[in-house]
Amino acid sequence: MRTIILAIFCVLCLGLSLDALSLNGQRTWRANRKEAAAAPRGEKLLKRVRRGWMWNQFFLQEEYTGSDYQYIGKLQSDQDHGNGLVKYVLSGEGAGTIFVIDENNGDLHATRRLDREEKAFYILKATVVNKRTGQKLEPETEFIIKLHDINDNEPHFSQEVYTGTVPERSDIGTSVIQVTATDADDGMYGNSAKLVYSISQGHPYFSVDPNTGVIRTALGPGDMDREQRENYQVVIEAKDMAGQRGGLTGTTMVNITLTDVNDNPPRFTQSIYQFRVPESSKSGTPVGRIRAADKDVGKNAEMYFTIVSGDGLDTFDIFTDKATQEGVITVSKPLDYEKKPSYTVEIQVQNTQIDPRFMSAGSKDMATVRIAVEDEDEPPLFDKDSYLMEVKEDAAVGTALGSVSAIDPDGARSIVKYAIDRRTDMDHLFNVHPENGSVFLLKSLDREEAAWHNISVIAIELHNSRQSSHVSVFIHLLDVNDNAPTFATVYETFVCERTKAGQVAVCLSVWFSVCVFTVCLFEVRGSGFSHVCRTFK
């Protein structure tokens, strides 16, 4: 029997709750103040807990533009018997400013135009008091006013301008970049914040996923060629109301760049190159530059050149100038016009990095290079790279120090003459015999002033003074004993009369200008002194 009574009571409570939630919370409900049906004898009587307030959650439309205050709903207490003795009092967020209550009948109004995106709900409290005594007739109770959303906010993208990249020749549907927009309207209420993306500029190259905002390529590899077009501007639109008519829109710009892939091999700008090089060119001397064109950029355009065949395979080298991507041909061995006046080599060029996907166009190119050796009058050639000569510092003027020798590589074409490069012998200390290359003294020398002299001797062709060579001559002056020793300082010392024999009295240093110094150690010996000297060089 108790189970049946409890079930009836729960049904009554549920019915009252459903009535309270009806009519969007703007109709009130009253507590049933009657007692529940009497229970059978021996059972306790169950009663519904008395409740005095009659209200529900209230809703208010945002952005109301009417001329009168917007009506919200009514608060009512069962202590209000309609005799005018009850006063309704409102407190909480916005009470008295945003929200007002008719103290006589509990009607609620909003005095301002409200924005749900600024504040979505307000929490207030209400109570009733006796107008005469001011005594509270009901405990203070809390209620909520929620703002109903309207579609008053257009979508906004997280960036005004997006930048994306995608490799050229990508497959259809390759992801480029994702754009994202948001809508400040209530996503839980209708479709005000449900966004749909579309592309308004950028067809037919790109497409956008309407739900995620992911931009993808819309054309195949053959149509997305960076060498034909590199940059694209795409305009993406986001529309709320699930894209339906009347929805608000926002747009953003997306700058898309096709990045390079190695889909173009290098190609020589001409099939035959011709150069001339003097026979006197040293190893490493540039002969000429050859150029190949590559439509790609960056690392995909880097190339290297090699000599693959020809009679100059061992005579010339080639390397790639990293700054210009040109092939620089250089001399690797001495040239001799009389032995071989011309060479022909075959040169190959290819990329340093090869993409196997694009091998159909070929990855290499070939060119022929013809090199003519120019005959020329060569300068004299010394038999040594440098010379070392020695002479005593007291040698007389006119003393021969040694000789230098140079020959004309062209044989009997020219007689060689010798001279001192006076920029290396400003004091005119030395001279050289113009015909036999003998180097001799012009002035006296002093090793203590300068122990070494470095001069340069010039060999000049008699009939072509423009043909000349220089060689360094290092002259070392040998020392002779021409300087007396001197003490390093003036010494003064005192010895006690009872000094024992063998005790050191003083240590003297003697300096020779010939880079020699002597140390003397004086000791007491019986009635006099003895000393020991040691010389250091």
C-alpha positions in Angstrom: 0.0 0.0 0.0 2.9 2.4 0.9 4.4 1.8 -2.6 1.1 2.9 -4.3 0.9 6.1 -2.2 4.5 7.1 -3.0 3.9 6.5 -6.7 0.8 8.7 -6.7 2.8 11.4 -4.9 5.6 11.3 -7.5 3.2 11.5 -10.4 1.6 14.6 -8.8 5.1 16.3 -8.4 6.0 15.5 -12.0 2.8 17.0 -13.3 3.4 20.1 -11.3 7.0 20.4 -12.7 5.9 20.0 -16.3 3.3 22.8 -15.8 6.0 25.0 -14.4 8.2 24.6 -17.5 5.4 25.3 -20.0 4.8 28.6 -21.9 8.6 29.4 -22.2 8.8 30.0 -18.5 6.6 33.1 -18.6 3.5 31.5 -17.0 3.5 30.8 -13.3 2.5 27.8 -11.4 1.0 27.5 -7.9 1.8 25.0 -5.3 -1.0 22.6 -4.4 -1.6 23.4 -0.8 -4.1 20.6 -0.3 -3.0 17.6 1.7 -2.5 14.3 -0.1 -5.2 11.7 0.2 -5.4 10.1 3.6 -3.4 7.0 4.0 -4.9 3.8 5.4 -5.0 3.4 9.1 -1.6 2.7 10.6 0.3 4.5 7.8 1.9 8.0 8.1 0.3 10.8 6.1 2.6 12.1 3.2 2.5 15.9 2.5 4.0 17.9 -0.3 6.5 20.5 0.9 5.0 23.9 0.8 6.6 26.4 -1.7 5.6 30.0 -1.8 7.3 31.3 -5.0 5.8 30.9 -8.4 8.4 31.5 -11.2 10.5 29.7 -13.7 13.6 30.4 -15.8 13.0 33.5 -17.9 14.1 34.2 -21.5 14.7 37.5 -23.2 15.4 38.3 -26.8 18.7 40.1 -27.5 18.9 43.3 -29.5 15.3 44.3 -28.8 14.5 47.5 -30.6 11.0 48.3 -29.4 10.0 51.7 -28.0 8.8 50.3 -24.7 10.5 48.2 -22.0 10.7 44.6 -23.0 8.4 42.4 -20.9 10.2 39.4 -19.4 7.7 37.7 -17.2 6.1 37.7 -13.8 7.3 36.7 -10.3 4.5 35.8 -8.0 4.3 34.5 -4.4 1.4 32.7 -2.8 1.8 35.3 0.0 0.4 37.8 -2.4 -3.4 37.8 -1.9 -4.0 40.7 -4.2 -4.8 43.1 -1.3 -1.9 45.5 -2.1 0.0 44.6 1.1 2.9 42.8 -0.6 5.9 44.5 -2.2 8.3 42.7 -4.6 12.0 43.5 -4.2 14.6 42.7 -6.9 18.4 42.4 -6.4 21.4 40.9 -8.3 23.0 41.5 -11.7 21.5 44.6 -13.3 18.7 45.0 -10.8 17.3 48.5 -10.9 19.3 49.4 -14.0 19.0 46.8 -16.7 16.1 45.0 -15.0 13.1 46.5 -13.1 10.2 44.9 -11.3 6.8 46.2 -10.6 6.8 46.1 -6.8 3.0 45.7 -6.8 2.5 42.8 -9.2 6.0 41.3 -9.8 6.1 42.1 -13.5 9.7 42.0 -14.8 11.0 44.3 -17.7 14.3 45.0 -19.4 15.2 48.6 -19.8 18.0 48.3 -22.3 18.9 46.7 -25.5 21.1 43.7 -24.6 23.7 41.7 -26.5 24.0 38.0 -25.8 27.5 38.0 -27.2 28.5 40.4 -24.4 26.6 38.5 -21.6 24.5 35.4 -22.1 22.6 35.4 -18.8 22.0 37.3 -15.6 21.5 35.9 -12.1 19.0 37.8 -9.9 17.3 37.4 -6.6 13.8 38.4 -5.5 11.9 38.6 -2.2 8.5 39.9 -1.0 8.1 42.1 2.0 5.1 43.5 3.9 4.6 47.1 2.7 3.6 48.3 6.2 6.1 46.5 8.4 9.0 45.8 5.9 9.1 42.3 7.2 10.1 39.6 4.7 7.2 37.3 3.8 9.3 34.8 1.8 12.9 33.7 1.9 15.0 35.3 -0.9 15.1 33.2 -4.0 17.4 33.1 -7.0 16.4 33.0 -10.7 18.1 33.3 -14.1 17.3 35.5 -17.1 18.8 34.0 -20.3 19.1 35.9 -23.6 17.7 34.3 -26.7 20.2 34.5 -29.6 19.5 36.2 -32.9 21.7 36.0 -36.0 23.4 39.4 -35.5 27.1 38.5 -36.0 28.8 37.7 -39.3 31.5 35.1 -39.4 35.1 36.3 -38.8 38.2 34.6 -40.0 41.2 34.2 -37.6 43.4 36.0 -40.2 42.7 38.7 -42.7 45.2 37.2 -45.1 46.5 33.6 -45.2 49.6 32.4 -46.9 49.9 28.9 -48.2 52.2 26.8 -50.4 51.9 23.6 -52.3 54.4 21.9 -54.6 53.8 22.3 -58.3 52.5 19.3 -60.2 50.7 18.0 -57.1 47.8 15.6 -57.5 44.2 16.7 -57.4 43.0 17.1 -53.9 46.4 17.9 -52.3 45.8 19.9 -49.1 47.2 23.4 -49.2 46.0 25.2 -46.1 43.0 25.3 -43.7 41.2 28.6 -43.0 39.1 29.0 -39.9 36.2 31.3 -39.2 34.1 31.8 -36.0 30.7 33.2 -35.3 29.9 34.9 -32.0 26.3 33.8 -32.2 25.0 30.9 -30.1 26.0 27.6 -31.7 23.5 25.8 -29.5 20.5 27.7 -30.8 19.5 27.2 -34.4 21.9 27.7 -37.3 23.1 31.2 -36.4 26.7 30.0 -35.9 26.7 27.0 -38.3 29.2 28.0 -41.0 29.7 26.8 -44.5 32.8 27.6 -46.5 32.9 28.4 -50.2 35.4 29.7 -52.8 34.4 32.9 -54.5 37.7 33.5 -56.3 40.3 31.0 -57.3 38.4 28.6 -59.6 39.2 26.3 -61.2 42.6 25.8 -59.6 41.5 25.3 -56.0 38.5 24.1 -54.0 37.5 24.4 -50.3 35.8 21.8 -48.0 32.5 23.4 -47.0 32.7 22.0 -43.5 36.4 22.2 -42.5 37.7 25.1 -44.6 40.6 23.0 -46.0 41.7 24.3 -49.3 42.9 21.7 -51.9 44.1 21.7 -55.4 41.4 21.2 -58.0 43.5 20.6 -61.1 45.9 17.8 -62.0 49.8 17.9 -62.2 49.8 19.0 -65.8 47.9 22.2 -65.0 49.7 23.3 -61.9 53.1 24.3 -63.4 55.2 26.9 -61.4 57.1 27.8 -64.5 53.8 28.9 -66.1 52.2 30.6 -63.1 53.6 30.8 -59.6 51.2 32.8 -57.5 47.4 32.7 -56.9 45.0 34.7 -54.9 42.0 32.9 -53.6 39.0 34.4 -51.8 37.2 32.2 -49.3 33.7 33.0 -48.0 32.2 31.8 -44.7 28.4 32.0 -44.4 26.4 31.3 -41.3 22.8 29.9 -41.1 24.3 26.7 -42.6 24.8 28.6 -45.9 21.1 29.3 -46.3 19.7 32.3 -47.9 19.8 35.3 -45.6 22.9 34.2 -43.7 25.7 36.6 -42.9 29.1 36.2 -44.6 32.7 37.0 -44.0 35.6 36.7 -46.4 39.4 36.2 -46.3 42.2 36.3 -48.8 44.5 33.4 -49.3 47.8 33.9 -51.2 49.0 30.5 -52.5 52.4 30.0 -54.0 53.5 27.0 -56.0 56.8 25.7 -54.8 59.3 24.4 -57.2 60.0 20.7 -57.9 62.9 19.5 -60.1 60.9 19.0 -63.3 63.2 20.7 -65.7 66.7 19.5 -66.7 69.5 22.0 -67.5 70.1 22.8 -71.1 73.2 24.4 -72.7 72.5 27.8 -74.3 74.7 26.8 -77.3 76.0 23.5 -78.6 79.6 24.7 -79.4 81.8 27.0 -77.4 85.2 28.4 -78.5 87.9 29.9 -76.3 91.5 31.0 -76.6 94.1 30.7 -73.8 97.8 32.0 -73.7 100.3 29.2 -73.6 101.9 30.9 -70.6 98.8 30.3 -68.5 99.5 28.8 -65.1 97.6 25.9 -63.6 94.2 27.2 -62.4 94.0 30.0 -64.9 90.4 30.4 -66.1 89.9 29.7 -69.8 86.2 30.6 -70.2 82.7 30.1 -68.8 79.9 28.1 -70.2 76.3 28.5 -69.2 73.3 26.2 -69.1 69.7 27.3 -68.4 67.4 25.7 -65.9 63.8 26.8 -65.5 63.7 25.6 -61.9 64.9 27.6 -58.9 66.9 27.2 -55.8 68.4 23.7 -55.1 66.5 22.3 -58.1 68.5 24.6 -60.4 71.9 23.7 -59.0 74.0 21.9 -61.5 77.5 20.6 -62.0 79.7 20.3 -65.1 82.2 17.5 -66.0 84.6 17.0 -68.9 83.7 13.5 -70.2 85.9 13.1 -73.2 88.3 14.8 -75.6 92.0 15.3 -76.2 92.1 18.0 -73.4 90.6 15.7 -70.7 93.9 15.7 -68.7 94.9 19.3 -69.6 91.8 21.2 -68.5 89.4 21.1 -65.5 85.9 22.4 -65.0 84.1 23.4 -61.8 80.7 25.1 -61.1 80.6 28.6 -59.9 78.0 28.4 -57.1 77.1 32.0 -57.4 76.3 32.0 -61.1 75.8 28.3 -61.8 78.2 28.6 -64.7 80.9 26.0 -65.6 84.4 27.5 -65.3 87.0 25.9 -67.5 90.6 26.1 -66.1 94.1 25.1 -67.1 95.3 22.0 -65.2 98.6 21.4 -66.9 101.3 23.6 -68.6 100.5 24.5 -72.2 103.0 24.6 -75.1 101.9 26.1 -78.4 104.8 24.5 -80.2 103.7 21.0 -79.0 99.9 21.3 -79.2 98.1 24.5 -80.5 94.4 23.4 -79.9 92.2 21.1 -77.9 88.6 19.8 -78.1 86.6 18.5 -75.1 83.0 17.3 -74.5 81.3 18.7 -71.4 78.3 17.4 -69.7 75.9 19.2 -67.4 73.3 17.8 -65.0 71.4 18.8 -61.8 73.0 18.0 -58.5 69.6 16.6 -57.3 67.5 14.6 -59.7 63.8 13.8 -59.2 63.1 10.4 -60.8 59.5 11.4 -61.4 60.6 13.7 -64.2 63.3 11.7 -66.0 61.3 11.5 -69.2 62.7 14.9 -70.3 66.3 13.7 -69.8 68.5 14.7 -66.9 71.7 15.7 -68.8 72.9 17.8 -71.7 76.2 17.9 -73.7 78.2 20.6 -75.4 81.5 20.8 -77.4 84.3 23.2 -76.3 87.2 24.0 -78.6 90.2 25.7 -77.0 93.0 27.4 -79.0 96.4 27.9 -77.4 97.9 31.3 -78.2 101.6 31.5 -78.9 103.3 34.3 -77.0 106.7 35.6 -75.9 107.3 34.2 -72.5 109.2 36.1 -69.7 112.6 35.0 -68.5 112.6 32.0 -66.1 115.0 31.9 -63.1 116.6 28.6 -62.4 115.6 28.8 -58.7 112.5 30.0 -56.9 114.7 32.0 -54.5 118.3 32.5 -53.6 120.2 32.5 -50.3 123.6 34.3 -50.1 125.9 34.9 -47.1 128.6 37.5 -46.6 130.7 38.6 -43.6 129.7 41.9 -42.2 133.2 43.4 -42.7 133.3 42.5 -46.4 134.7 45.2 -48.7 132.7 47.2 -51.2 132.5 45.3 -54.4 132.6 41.8 -52.8 130.6 39.3 -54.8 127.9 37.5 -52.8 126.7 35.1 -55.4 124.8 35.1 -58.7 121.4 34.6 -60.2 120.5 33.0 -63.5 117.5 33.2 -65.8 116.8 32.0 -69.4 114.3 32.9 -72.0 111.9 29.9 -72.5 111.6 31.0 -76.1 115.3 30.2 -76.8 117.3 32.7 -78.7 114.5 35.3 -79.1 115.9 37.6 -76.5 119.0 38.3 -74.3 118.3 38.5 -70.6 119.5 41.5 -68.6 119.5 41.8 -64.7 118.7 44.6 -62.4 117.9 45.3 -58.7 114.4 46.2 -57.8 115.2 49.4 -56.0 111.9 49.3 -54.1 113.5 46.4 -52.1 117.0 48.1 -51.7 116.2 51.8 -50.9 119.7 52.3 -49.4 121.5 51.0 -52.5 123.5 48.5 -50.5 123.7 45.9 -53.4 123.9 45.7 -57.1 123.8 43.0 -59.8 125.8 42.7 -63.0 123.4 43.3 -65.9 124.8 40.4 -68.0 126.0 37.6 -65.7 123.7 38.2 -62.7 126.5 38.5 -60.1 125.3 40.2 -57.0 127.9 42.4 -55.2 128.2 45.0 -52.4 127.8 48.7 -53.1 128.2 49.8 -49.5 129.7 48.5 -46.2 127.4 46.5 -44.0 127.0 46.2 -40.2 125.4 43.0 -38.8 124.5 44.8 -35.6 122.2 47.1 -37.6 120.6 44.4 -39.8 121.5 40.8 -39.9 119.3 40.0 -43.0 118.6 41.8 -46.2 115.9 40.7 -48.6 116.1 42.1 -52.1 114.4 41.3 -55.5 116.3 40.8 -58.7 114.6 41.4 -62.1 115.4 39.5 -65.3 114.3 41.5 -68.3 114.3 40.5 -72.0 116.6 42.9 -73.8 114.3 43.4 -76.9 111.0 43.3 -75.0 111.2 45.0 -71.7 107.6 44.1 -70.9 108.7 40.5 -70.5 110.3 40.4 -67.0 110.5 38.2 -64.0 111.3 38.7 -60.3 113.2 36.5 -57.9 113.8 37.0 -54.1 117.4 37.0 -52.9 117.9 36.6 -49.1 121.3 37.9 -47.9 122.6 36.8 -44.4 125.4 38.8 -42.8 127.9 36.7 -40.9 129.2 38.1 -37.6 132.8 39.1 -36.9 134.2 40.1 -33.5 134.1 43.8 -33.9 132.5 44.9 -30.6 134.0 45.0 -27.1 132.0 43.6 -24.2 130.2 45.9 -21.7 128.9 45.3 -18.2 125.2 45.2 -17.9 125.3 47.8 -15.1 127.5 49.5 -12.6 128.1 47.1 -9.6 128.9 48.1 -6.0 129.1 45.5 -3.2 130.3 45.2 0.3 131.8 42.2 2.0 132.0 41.7 5.8 135.6 41.4 7.2 134.7 38.0 8.7 133.2 36.6 5.5 134.0 33.0 5.2 135.9 31.6 2.2 133.6 30.3 -0.5 130.8 32.7 0.2 129.4 34.5 -2.9 130.2 38.2 -2.9 128.6 39.4 -6.2 127.4 38.1 -9.6 128.3 40.2 -12.6 126.8 40.1 -16.1 128.8 41.2 -19.2 127.0 41.9 -22.5 128.5 41.5 -25.9 126.7 43.2 -28.8 127.2 40.0 -30.8 124.3 38.3 -28.9 126.7 36.9 -26.2 126.7 37.6 -22.5 129.0 36.5 -19.7 128.1 35.8 -16.0 130.9 36.0 -13.4 130.5 34.7 -9.9 132.9 36.1 -7.3 133.7 34.1 -4.1 135.8 34.8 -1.0 139.0 32.7 -1.1 141.3 33.1 1.9 142.4 36.7 2.1 141.2 37.6 -1.4 138.6 36.8 -4.1 138.2 34.3 -6.8 135.7 34.3 -9.7 134.2 32.0 -12.2 132.8 33.3 -15.5 130.4 31.6 -18.0 129.5 32.8 -21.4 126.1 32.3 -23.0 125.1 32.6 -26.7 
